[in-house]
């Protein structure tokens, strides 16, 4: 039972961290407006796909998790 309790606590801490990041992500001026992000705006239609932003976030998270797994 202790293992499940520890897992739930860690999961909660991760969720809190993600929530804090989402609250302050708008403060980063370049995130979401990088060259390579796809943005199409027409009269009745807007399409936005942050391709390069997604790749950069994926690389950063991969490096962080790789460093964390090495210890």
C-alpha positions in Angstrom: 0.0 0.0 0.0 2.9 2.4 0.7 4.1 2.1 -2.9 0.7 3.2 -4.2 0.7 6.1 -1.8 4.1 7.3 -2.9 3.0 7.0 -6.6 -0.1 9.1 -5.9 1.9 11.8 -4.1 4.5 11.9 -7.0 1.6 12.1 -9.5 0.1 15.0 -7.6 3.3 16.9 -7.5 3.8 16.4 -11.2 0.3 17.6 -11.9 0.9 20.7 -9.7 4.1 21.4 -11.6 2.3 21.1 -15.0 -0.4 23.4 -13.7 2.1 26.1 -12.7 3.9 25.8 -16.0 0.6 26.2 -17.9 -0.2 29.3 -15.8 3.1 31.0 -16.7 3.6 29.7 -20.3 2.1 32.8 -21.7 4.8 34.9 -20.2 7.5 33.4 -22.4 7.5 35.8 -25.4 8.8 33.5 -28.2 7.0 30.3 -27.3 4.4 29.5 -29.8 5.6 32.1 -32.3 8.7 30.4 -33.7 9.5 30.2 -37.4 8.1 26.9 -38.6 5.0 27.1 -36.5 2.0 26.7 -39.0 -0.5 29.5 -38.8 -3.3 29.9 -41.4 -6.0 32.5 -41.1 -8.8 32.8 -43.6 -12.1 34.7 -43.4 -14.1 32.1 -41.4 -11.2 29.7 -40.4 -8.1 29.8 -38.3 -5.6 26.9 -38.1 -2.6 27.0 -35.8 -0.2 24.1 -35.3 3.0 24.9 -33.2 5.2 22.4 -35.0 8.7 23.8 -34.1 7.5 24.7 -30.6 6.4 21.1 -30.1 9.7 19.7 -31.3 11.7 22.0 -29.0 9.6 21.2 -26.0 9.9 17.5 -26.8 13.7 17.8 -27.0 13.9 19.7 -23.7 11.7 17.1 -21.9 13.7 14.2 -23.4 17.0 15.7 -22.2 15.6 16.3 -18.7 14.1 12.8 -18.4 17.4 11.3 -19.8 19.4 13.2 -17.2 17.0 12.1 -14.5 17.2 8.5 -15.5 21.0 8.5 -15.4 21.2 9.2 -11.7 
